[in-house]
Structure formats: structure tokens, C-alpha cells
Amino acid sequence: MAENNTYKMVELVGTSGKSFADAASQGVKRASKTLRNLDWFEVIEMRGRIQSGKVAQYQVKIKVGFRLED
């Protein structure tokens, strides 16, 4: 039998000096320290910071969904 779950979403920005994928991973990793029952994430925006003509930081705005407890 399928479960009926209710979710809450929060938006956050993950950052990385390596890549957009790593920025998303860093955001999820940090969220998991304070939120329980994380089930999914959705990338909303991708942007970065430029310093001295080079990419200095990747930034990913994500929505993270987590199941509400009974």
C-alpha cells in the first residue's frame, strides 16, 4: 500500500569553489544537519561569483523537500 506523505519545502543556496553539482551537494549536506526526513531537492537557479576574470564560486539555489512527521 502506498504511503500518503506531507512535505515541507525550504529554499537555500549551496556554494562551492568546484562546480554547480558540488554546490548542490554542499547545500543538501548542510540541510541534513538540521532537517530530518530529507527526500528530494530541486535546482531553482544557478549563478556564480567572478573574481579577477575567473569563476571564483558556484552558487545553486535549491528547494529541499522533507517529510513532516506524524
N, C-alpha and C positions, 0 to 999 in steps of 0.2 A: 504494500500500500504506500502511495506517495505521501510524503510529509508536506504539510502546509506551513510555510515559514513566513515570518515578517522580518523585513530588513530595514536597517537604517543606513544612510549613506553620509559620509563626511568627505569634504574636499581637502586636499593637501597638496603641497608641492615638494617633490623629491628632487634632490640636486646631486650632481656627480661631476667630477673632472674627467671621467672616462667616456660616457656615452649616454644617450637617452634611455636605453634599456637599463643601464645601471642606475640611473636616476630614479626610474620607476621602482626598481628593486629596493633601493635605499628607502624610498617612501613607504613601501609596504613593510619592510623590515622594522622601521621606526614605529609605524602604526601598530604593529603586532606587540610592541612592548606595553601598550596601554589599553588596547582594544582586544576583546575576546571574540571568537567565532567569526573571524575574517573568512569570507568565502570568495570574493572576486574584486577586481579593480577594473576601471575603465579610464583610458587616457583621454583627457579633455583638451589639453593644449601642450604644445612642445615649443620651447624657446631656449635661448641661451644668453650668456654674457660674453662680450668681446672685450679683450684686453690686449693692447699693443698689436691690433690687427689679427689676432688669433682667437679661436674659441677657448675661453677660459673656464666656462662652466655650462653644463647641460641642465636644463630645468624642465620637469614634466609635472603638469597639473593633473592629478588623478582624483577620481572618485573611488572610495573604498567602501565596499558593502559588507556589513556584518549582521548576522542573525541575532535578533532580540531573544533574550532568554524568557522562559515562562515565569 
